[in-house]
Amino acid sequence: MGKPNWKNRTLFHGDNLKFMRAMNSESVDLIATDPPFNKGKDFHATPESLSAGAKFQDRWSWEDDVHEEWIDQLEDDWANVWEVINGARNSWGDDMGAYLCYMGVRLIEMHRLLKPTGSIYLHCDPTASHYLKMLMDSIFGRKNFRNEIVWHYSNASRGKKMLAKSHDVIFWYSKSSVYTFNRDSILVPFSSGMTEWRYTKGGQAGKPMPKGKTPDDMISMPSLNTMDKERYGYPTQKPLALYERFVQTSSNGGDIVLDPFCGCATTLVACERMHPKRQWVGIDIWEKSNEAAIKRLESEGLIAPKYTNKTPEMRQQYLWADEFHFIKRVPKRTDEGEESTVTYLETLEKFKKEAWERLSRKSMTAHLKIAQAQDGWVICGGCGRELEIEFMELDHINPRAGRGSNDITNRILLCSHCNRKKKHEFTLVGLVKLNQKDGWMYDLQTATNAQTRATNYAEKIKRGLISLKDGID
């Protein structure tokens, strides 16, 4: 498992994707986070509160918010995730697709950062929870789904045309089948009418059973109102007790907890209040996140008073101001014995890439359109059919599952039928054999010629004999 390349009690300031890509793999025990929900509105802090000025936009646009690099990497390396996103676009619209792209690339990084025994708690609401569940199934694996936790809070509103909305959803996934679950430390009293003697007497070898039961997957807890002492004024602030429950359940003393959307530092404060304490690291783009974290820690009496001696006892009780690290600079990766800065989702590709290796899917398609052209048509490299470019799709010659590269030397244009048949399993050679077997092969020689021309064209691009801008508008 990876060693953290940051100090305990670090708060990174900036886009969390940038920072997570720069954090060492398998270095975090627990992620508990409250990201945007795709509510389709803007959020602002309570005026004149301690969070005054805090705001964020929870609106999403495919044209404005989706980066071409995200699309390239999701299509190439996370096909199941991309299918979820496309399904959401078809059933809901581009705004949901854009939101899931934003969340997808970040959840992939969170999965990488978790240790094999780690867990993640993702807070959402019914706006996008069903799509996020599919997204997390694709990334973490449906067998690693642990619970859909319902946080029910009182709601004074009265629905005029529907029932009052009064709950959020938190998805708990582990990274593997081995994970932390501190059942004995979170037991709750038995409900009225249940008899405790059945649980406290006659245990195996005379050992009594715990006096309490495993908590349900529904948590009834009031949301914060304007009069709550805990209320900081942050627009989406959640109760501290809720996140203490998650930290208590799925981490142990000294474990590292990450909140990549830490806002007003609820998760960080929960970690600092624990006995024994958890280590923590947070990320947030709000420019006053540093001030918010310090003020909240001070309000909980967790930062040592000035001029206090740092005795061993006091070190156990308090956090000193100089032990809180507010960092704006992206750290350098140090895992696997080498420094590196990750710029793409495929974290194994750490070495600096040449310009031709960084061509986007759009650019590679334009180049291969030229390479595989014949009499105004484009030849499919899988079956030899002549089609318009609109019916052609970019695919790998050797699949990513077999460690094939993402650059143009490992690319080919296929017709839609061949691309669906090839999926992410077959090599191009395997696809050709399958087409011959089931009678889909149209012209083997023409297909072979298209393959050769694509390969030769890519080699010329690699050697600098063809401009990277040729054929691209």
Disulfide bonds with the S-S distance in Angstrom:
none
